[in-house]
Amino acid sequence: SCSVPLGLSTYEIKDWQITASSSEDEDSDLQVQNARIYIEHKKAWCPRKNTINNWIQIDLGTPTK
């Protein structure tokens, strides 16, 4: 279990570390970088197609438990 924040809401995790199976158009407010938690904005991540195979991946740089 994780007992400390890893940096998604504080931007310690950079945008390039967040990837997804797909996202809406590049210029939209629905890109994967908008999947951060506790952020005051009206944006979100939305995959291009609504399927059960969609995913988000966060590269933490090192294995983390």
Biopython code that builds the backbone (N, CA, C, O; Angstrom):
import numpy as np
from Bio.PDB.StructureBuilder import StructureBuilder

atoms = [
    (1, "SER", "N", (0.831, -1.189, 0.000)),
    (1, "SER", "CA", (0.000, 0.000, 0.000)),
    (1, "SER", "C", (0.869, 1.244, 0.000)),
    (1, "SER", "O", (1.984, 1.233, 0.522)),
    (2, "CYS", "N", (0.370, 2.283, -0.570)),
    (2, "CYS", "CA", (1.109, 3.540, -0.683)),
    (2, "CYS", "C", (0.728, 4.452, 0.480)),
    (2, "CYS", "O", (-0.452, 4.730, 0.694)),
    (3, "SER", "N", (1.721, 4.914, 1.226)),
    (3, "SER", "CA", (1.425, 5.735, 2.400)),
    (3, "SER", "C", (1.788, 7.205, 2.222)),
    (3, "SER", "O", (1.484, 8.024, 3.090)),
    (4, "VAL", "N", (2.432, 7.551, 1.113)),
    (4, "VAL", "CA", (2.801, 8.950, 0.877)),
    (4, "VAL", "C", (2.365, 9.363, -0.528)),
    (4, "VAL", "O", (2.337, 8.526, -1.431)),
    (5, "PRO", "N", (2.026, 10.635, -0.729)),
    (5, "PRO", "CA", (1.686, 11.111, -2.075)),
    (5, "PRO", "C", (2.877, 10.945, -3.018)),
    (5, "PRO", "O", (4.026, 11.106, -2.608)),
    (6, "LEU", "N", (2.604, 10.629, -4.258)),
    (6, "LEU", "CA", (3.669, 10.393, -5.232)),
    (6, "LEU", "C", (3.917, 11.575, -6.155)),
    (6, "LEU", "O", (4.882, 11.559, -6.919)),
    (7, "GLY", "N", (3.072, 12.599, -6.106)),
    (7, "GLY", "CA", (3.340, 13.806, -6.864)),
    (7, "GLY", "C", (2.433, 14.091, -8.038)),
    (7, "GLY", "O", (2.713, 15.005, -8.814)),
    (8, "LEU", "N", (1.361, 13.345, -8.195)),
    (8, "LEU", "CA", (0.465, 13.594, -9.325)),
    (8, "LEU", "C", (-0.243, 14.937, -9.187)),
    (8, "LEU", "O", (-0.393, 15.655, -10.176)),
    (9, "SER", "N", (-0.674, 15.284, -8.000)),
    (9, "SER", "CA", (-1.394, 16.553, -7.817)),
    (9, "SER", "C", (-0.467, 17.748, -7.635)),
    (9, "SER", "O", (-0.898, 18.890, -7.798)),
    (10, "THR", "N", (0.799, 17.507, -7.299)),
    (10, "THR", "CA", (1.745, 18.608, -7.065)),
    (10, "THR", "C", (2.661, 18.866, -8.258)),
    (10, "THR", "O", (3.536, 19.729, -8.189)),
    (11, "TYR", "N", (2.471, 18.137, -9.333)),
    (11, "TYR", "CA", (3.274, 18.260, -10.559)),
    (11, "TYR", "C", (4.718, 17.803, -10.378)),
    (11, "TYR", "O", (5.561, 18.095, -11.226)),
    (12, "GLU", "N", (5.026, 17.082, -9.277)),
    (12, "GLU", "CA", (6.330, 16.420, -9.192)),
    (12, "GLU", "C", (6.409, 15.358, -10.281)),
    (12, "GLU", "O", (7.481, 15.097, -10.827)),
    (13, "ILE", "N", (5.280, 14.751, -10.591)),
    (13, "ILE", "CA", (5.170, 13.876, -11.756)),
    (13, "ILE", "C", (4.872, 14.787, -12.939)),
    (13, "ILE", "O", (3.850, 15.472, -12.967)),
    (14, "LYS", "N", (5.768, 14.789, -13.906)),
    (14, "LYS", "CA", (5.660, 15.679, -15.069)),
    (14, "LYS", "C", (4.670, 15.124, -16.098)),
    (14, "LYS", "O", (4.352, 13.935, -16.093)),
    (15, "ASP", "N", (4.198, 15.994, -16.969)),
    (15, "ASP", "CA", (3.241, 15.581, -17.996)),
    (15, "ASP", "C", (3.767, 14.431, -18.840)),
    (15, "ASP", "O", (3.000, 13.537, -19.196)),
    (16, "TRP", "N", (5.063, 14.429, -19.171)),
    (16, "TRP", "CA", (5.611, 13.387, -20.037)),
    (16, "TRP", "C", (5.596, 12.015, -19.357)),
    (16, "TRP", "O", (5.739, 10.996, -20.033)),
    (17, "GLN", "N", (5.426, 11.973, -18.039)),
    (17, "GLN", "CA", (5.384, 10.708, -17.312)),
    (17, "GLN", "C", (3.988, 10.076, -17.323)),
    (17, "GLN", "O", (3.816, 8.948, -16.861)),
    (18, "ILE", "N", (3.009, 10.787, -17.841)),
    (18, "ILE", "CA", (1.629, 10.300, -17.867)),
    (18, "ILE", "C", (1.273, 9.938, -19.305)),
    (18, "ILE", "O", (1.305, 10.794, -20.189)),
    (19, "THR", "N", (0.938, 8.688, -19.536)),
    (19, "THR", "CA", (0.547, 8.236, -20.869)),
    (19, "THR", "C", (-0.792, 7.505, -20.771)),
    (19, "THR", "O", (-1.235, 7.129, -19.686)),
    (20, "ALA", "N", (-1.420, 7.316, -21.919)),
    (20, "ALA", "CA", (-2.717, 6.638, -21.953)),
    (20, "ALA", "C", (-2.871, 5.867, -23.248)),
    (20, "ALA", "O", (-2.134, 6.072, -24.213)),
    (21, "SER", "N", (-3.836, 4.985, -23.244)),
    (21, "SER", "CA", (-4.125, 4.195, -24.441)),
    (21, "SER", "C", (-4.515, 5.092, -25.608)),
    (21, "SER", "O", (-4.180, 4.796, -26.755)),
    (22, "SER", "N", (-5.214, 6.177, -25.331)),
    (22, "SER", "CA", (-5.583, 7.172, -26.340)),
    (22, "SER", "C", (-6.127, 8.396, -25.622)),
    (22, "SER", "O", (-6.415, 8.353, -24.426)),
    (23, "SER", "N", (-6.263, 9.476, -26.357)),
    (23, "SER", "CA", (-6.883, 10.695, -25.829)),
    (23, "SER", "C", (-7.652, 11.362, -26.948)),
    (23, "SER", "O", (-7.451, 11.060, -28.124)),
    (24, "GLU", "N", (-8.523, 12.260, -26.575)),
    (24, "GLU", "CA", (-9.223, 13.062, -27.566)),
    (24, "GLU", "C", (-8.203, 13.913, -28.325)),
    (24, "GLU", "O", (-7.004, 13.806, -28.067)),
    (25, "ASP", "N", (-8.646, 14.733, -29.230)),
    (25, "ASP", "CA", (-7.767, 15.561, -30.056)),
    (25, "ASP", "C", (-6.732, 16.298, -29.222)),
    (25, "ASP", "O", (-6.993, 16.660, -28.075)),
    (26, "GLU", "N", (-5.550, 16.521, -29.804)),
    (26, "GLU", "CA", (-4.433, 17.151, -29.097)),
    (26, "GLU", "C", (-4.765, 18.511, -28.514)),
    (26, "GLU", "O", (-4.244, 18.861, -27.455)),
    (27, "ASP", "N", (-5.605, 19.279, -29.162)),
    (27, "ASP", "CA", (-5.914, 20.630, -28.695)),
    (27, "ASP", "C", (-7.069, 20.679, -27.700)),
    (27, "ASP", "O", (-7.490, 21.762, -27.294)),
    (28, "SER", "N", (-7.578, 19.525, -27.310)),
    (28, "SER", "CA", (-8.753, 19.537, -26.440)),
    (28, "SER", "C", (-8.359, 19.603, -24.964)),
    (28, "SER", "O", (-7.188, 19.458, -24.613)),
    (29, "ASP", "N", (-9.345, 19.821, -24.117)),
    (29, "ASP", "CA", (-9.142, 19.825, -22.668)),
    (29, "ASP", "C", (-9.265, 18.423, -22.094)),
    (29, "ASP", "O", (-9.394, 18.261, -20.880)),
    (30, "LEU", "N", (-9.228, 17.408, -22.949)),
    (30, "LEU", "CA", (-9.450, 16.032, -22.522)),
    (30, "LEU", "C", (-8.206, 15.165, -22.656)),
    (30, "LEU", "O", (-8.316, 13.944, -22.773)),
    (31, "GLN", "N", (-7.037, 15.768, -22.640)),
    (31, "GLN", "CA", (-5.774, 15.046, -22.757)),
    (31, "GLN", "C", (-5.429, 14.329, -21.458)),
    (31, "GLN", "O", (-5.921, 14.701, -20.393)),
    (32, "VAL", "N", (-4.591, 13.307, -21.541)),
    (32, "VAL", "CA", (-4.251, 12.487, -20.376)),
    (32, "VAL", "C", (-3.571, 13.301, -19.267)),
    (32, "VAL", "O", (-3.697, 12.943, -18.096)),
    (33, "GLN", "N", (-2.867, 14.363, -19.592)),
    (33, "GLN", "CA", (-2.220, 15.180, -18.569)),
    (33, "GLN", "C", (-3.241, 15.844, -17.648)),
    (33, "GLN", "O", (-2.891, 16.299, -16.559)),
    (34, "ASN", "N", (-4.481, 15.902, -18.073)),
    (34, "ASN", "CA", (-5.543, 16.491, -17.257)),
    (34, "ASN", "C", (-6.179, 15.485, -16.304)),
    (34, "ASN", "O", (-7.193, 15.789, -15.675)),
    (35, "ALA", "N", (-5.605, 14.306, -16.191)),
    (35, "ALA", "CA", (-6.131, 13.280, -15.287)),
    (35, "ALA", "C", (-5.619, 13.450, -13.860)),
    (35, "ALA", "O", (-5.880, 12.602, -13.006)),
    (36, "ARG", "N", (-4.906, 14.515, -13.597)),
    (36, "ARG", "CA", (-4.371, 14.755, -12.249)),
    (36, "ARG", "C", (-5.502, 14.915, -11.233)),
    (36, "ARG", "O", (-6.602, 15.352, -11.571)),
    (37, "ILE", "N", (-5.210, 14.553, -9.988)),
    (37, "ILE", "CA", (-6.215, 14.656, -8.933)),
    (37, "ILE", "C", (-6.046, 15.943, -8.142)),
    (37, "ILE", "O", (-4.955, 16.509, -8.082)),
    (38, "TYR", "N", (-7.126, 16.393, -7.541)),
    (38, "TYR", "CA", (-7.145, 17.573, -6.664)),
    (38, "TYR", "C", (-6.672, 18.848, -7.348)),
    (38, "TYR", "O", (-6.094, 19.715, -6.692)),
    (39, "ILE", "N", (-6.900, 18.979, -8.636)),
    (39, "ILE", "CA", (-6.499, 20.171, -9.377)),
    (39, "ILE", "C", (-7.753, 20.991, -9.683)),
    (39, "ILE", "O", (-8.775, 20.452, -10.108)),
    (40, "GLU", "N", (-7.658, 22.295, -9.460)),
    (40, "GLU", "CA", (-8.799, 23.186, -9.694)),
    (40, "GLU", "C", (-8.836, 23.616, -11.165)),
    (40, "GLU", "O", (-8.344, 24.690, -11.511)),
    (41, "HIS", "N", (-9.401, 22.806, -12.001)),
    (41, "HIS", "CA", (-9.633, 23.177, -13.395)),
    (41, "HIS", "C", (-10.808, 22.371, -13.918)),
    (41, "HIS", "O", (-11.238, 21.402, -13.292)),
    (42, "LYS", "N", (-11.308, 22.768, -15.041)),
    (42, "LYS", "CA", (-12.458, 22.071, -15.619)),
    (42, "LYS", "C", (-12.010, 21.232, -16.803)),
    (42, "LYS", "O", (-12.584, 21.303, -17.890)),
    (43, "LYS", "N", (-10.983, 20.442, -16.573)),
    (43, "LYS", "CA", (-10.449, 19.578, -17.612)),
    (43, "LYS", "C", (-10.441, 18.148, -17.087)),
    (43, "LYS", "O", (-10.587, 17.916, -15.887)),
    (44, "ALA", "N", (-10.272, 17.202, -17.988)),
    (44, "ALA", "CA", (-10.250, 15.795, -17.606)),
    (44, "ALA", "C", (-9.606, 14.993, -18.727)),
    (44, "ALA", "O", (-9.367, 15.518, -19.814)),
    (45, "TRP", "N", (-9.328, 13.731, -18.463)),
    (45, "TRP", "CA", (-8.876, 12.835, -19.514)),
    (45, "TRP", "C", (-10.088, 12.112, -20.072)),
    (45, "TRP", "O", (-10.970, 11.686, -19.327)),
    (46, "CYS", "N", (-10.121, 11.980, -21.378)),
    (46, "CYS", "CA", (-11.175, 11.216, -22.035)),
    (46, "CYS", "C", (-10.529, 10.427, -23.172)),
    (46, "CYS", "O", (-9.904, 11.020, -24.051)),
    (47, "PRO", "N", (-10.668, 9.108, -23.171)),
    (47, "PRO", "CA", (-10.104, 8.324, -24.269)),
    (47, "PRO", "C", (-10.846, 8.612, -25.572)),
    (47, "PRO", "O", (-11.981, 9.089, -25.568)),
    (48, "ARG", "N", (-10.187, 8.314, -26.673)),
    (48, "ARG", "CA", (-10.791, 8.562, -27.985)),
    (48, "ARG", "C", (-12.070, 7.749, -28.177)),
    (48, "ARG", "O", (-13.062, 8.258, -28.697)),
    (49, "LYS", "N", (-12.041, 6.470, -27.750)),
    (49, "LYS", "CA", (-13.224, 5.611, -27.847)),
    (49, "LYS", "C", (-13.522, 5.032, -26.467)),
    (49, "LYS", "O", (-12.606, 4.755, -25.693)),
    (50, "ASN", "N", (-14.787, 4.855, -26.168)),
    (50, "ASN", "CA", (-15.206, 4.315, -24.886)),
    (50, "ASN", "C", (-15.199, 2.788, -24.955)),
    (50, "ASN", "O", (-16.177, 2.179, -25.390)),
    (51, "THR", "N", (-14.089, 2.167, -24.524)),
    (51, "THR", "CA", (-13.979, 0.710, -24.508)),
    (51, "THR", "C", (-13.434, 0.265, -23.155)),
    (51, "THR", "O", (-12.971, 1.089, -22.366)),
    (52, "ILE", "N", (-13.490, -1.025, -22.892)),
    (52, "ILE", "CA", (-12.960, -1.547, -21.627)),
    (52, "ILE", "C", (-11.441, -1.668, -21.650)),
    (52, "ILE", "O", (-10.838, -2.000, -20.630)),
    (53, "ASN", "N", (-10.816, -1.406, -22.786)),
    (53, "ASN", "CA", (-9.366, -1.546, -22.910)),
    (53, "ASN", "C", (-8.600, -0.248, -22.684)),
    (53, "ASN", "O", (-7.389, -0.221, -22.908)),
    (54, "ASN", "N", (-9.241, 0.814, -22.256)),
    (54, "ASN", "CA", (-8.563, 2.091, -22.017)),
    (54, "ASN", "C", (-7.742, 2.028, -20.739)),
    (54, "ASN", "O", (-8.120, 1.353, -19.781)),
    (55, "TRP", "N", (-6.614, 2.735, -20.729)),
    (55, "TRP", "CA", (-5.746, 2.739, -19.552)),
    (55, "TRP", "C", (-4.980, 4.039, -19.436)),
    (55, "TRP", "O", (-4.796, 4.758, -20.419)),
    (56, "ILE", "N", (-4.530, 4.338, -18.212)),
    (56, "ILE", "CA", (-3.605, 5.436, -17.916)),
    (56, "ILE", "C", (-2.397, 4.809, -17.241)),
    (56, "ILE", "O", (-2.538, 3.912, -16.410)),
    (57, "GLN", "N", (-1.204, 5.285, -17.599)),
    (57, "GLN", "CA", (0.039, 4.791, -17.000)),
    (57, "GLN", "C", (0.837, 5.968, -16.471)),
    (57, "GLN", "O", (0.980, 6.984, -17.151)),
    (58, "ILE", "N", (1.358, 5.834, -15.259)),
    (58, "ILE", "CA", (2.207, 6.849, -14.644)),
    (58, "ILE", "C", (3.598, 6.260, -14.492)),
    (58, "ILE", "O", (3.767, 5.247, -13.813)),
    (59, "ASP", "N", (4.603, 6.878, -15.115)),
    (59, "ASP", "CA", (5.992, 6.448, -14.984)),
    (59, "ASP", "C", (6.582, 7.131, -13.753)),
    (59, "ASP", "O", (6.828, 8.337, -13.771)),
    (60, "LEU", "N", (6.809, 6.372, -12.693)),
    (60, "LEU", "CA", (7.345, 6.926, -11.451)),
    (60, "LEU", "C", (8.869, 6.953, -11.435)),
    (60, "LEU", "O", (9.465, 7.439, -10.473)),
    (61, "GLY", "N", (9.502, 6.444, -12.475)),
    (61, "GLY", "CA", (10.960, 6.482, -12.561)),
    (61, "GLY", "C", (11.634, 5.287, -11.920)),
    (61, "GLY", "O", (12.658, 4.815, -12.415)),
    (62, "THR", "N", (11.079, 4.793, -10.833)),
    (62, "THR", "CA", (11.600, 3.614, -10.146)),
    (62, "THR", "C", (10.421, 2.770, -9.683)),
    (62, "THR", "O", (9.321, 3.287, -9.491)),
    (63, "PRO", "N", (10.648, 1.462, -9.503)),
    (63, "PRO", "CA", (9.560, 0.638, -8.967)),
    (63, "PRO", "C", (9.106, 1.188, -7.614)),
    (63, "PRO", "O", (9.932, 1.515, -6.762)),
    (64, "THR", "N", (7.814, 1.287, -7.428)),
    (64, "THR", "CA", (7.254, 1.895, -6.223)),
    (64, "THR", "C", (6.117, 1.033, -5.696)),
    (64, "THR", "O", (5.288, 0.550, -6.466)),
    (65, "LYS", "N", (6.081, 0.843, -4.392)),
    (65, "LYS", "CA", (4.987, 0.084, -3.764)),
    (65, "LYS", "C", (4.128, 1.015, -2.961)),
    (65, "LYS", "O", (3.151, 0.581, -2.350)),
]
sb = StructureBuilder()
sb.init_structure("model")
sb.init_model(0)
sb.init_chain("A")
sb.init_seg("    ")
for serial, (resi, resn, name, xyz) in enumerate(atoms, 1):
    if name == "N":
        sb.init_residue(resn, " ", resi, " ")
    sb.init_atom(name, np.array(xyz, "f"), 0.0, 1.0, " ", f" {name:<3s}", serial, name[0])
structure = sb.get_structure()
